[in-house]
Amino acid sequence: MVFVSVLIAPVVMAAATATERRLGPSAGGRVAALPLGFAVALAAVAIDAGGASASAMALSAASHVPAQVLFAAAFATAVTRSGAALAGAAGVLAYVAGAVLLALLPDAVAVAVSVPLLALAPRMVTASPPRQGTPKPWSTTVATCAVPALIVAVAVLATRLAGPVAAGAVAAFPTVSATLAIAVTKSDGGAAGAHVLAGMIRSLPVYLAFCLLVAVQ
């Protein structure tokens, strides 16, 4: 069953990529940030380690939503000036810094911080209109679709080695959104990559609500 979950996960990335091609980078970012891949990871953890571990992982992920916002803001700010590589590094550093600070807070406080932060987040990620998108090679699509499967595998492994709380912190990193943003930036420019992150920001309330619903089950 865990192996089946790993195979299902790339469908999420394929949907985000197809949406970006048809409706633009912001729409693709919204789809990429939906907790579809994370739901597969939770199912895999529940099968492998039990429902209690999946609930603890979901609560940990919910408490890291502020770190996701910091990632998006840092990435979107840097991508229009420095390109995909440096923007990705800035996003990772922002997420890690946020995660370290959030680890000092109770989960309830971290979740409470998420609410006003999500209200302000759309203003933190601004982007100029992107240029017309270009077709992506199938090699890029295949590579990006492999990322969600890696998330599932890492979530299961992290739960086994370090527990569900650490797994939640790892799985909460917006790997799918980052992968899509990097791919779009390389093909269509920094403005398009920033729009992916703007779309991600607007889907995070759904992500937070999903994680909390799982956590209280």
Secondary structure by P-SEA (a helix, b strand, c coil): caaaaaaacaaaaaaaaaaaacccaaaaaaaaacaaaaaaaaaaaaacccaaaaaaaaaaaaaaaaaaaaaaaaaaaacccccaaaaaaaaaaaaaaaaaaaaaccaaaaaaaaaaaaaacccccccccccccccccaaaaaaaaaaaaaaaaaaaaaaacccaaaaaaaaacaaaaaaaaaaaaacccaaaaaaaaaaaaaaaaaaaaaaaaaaac
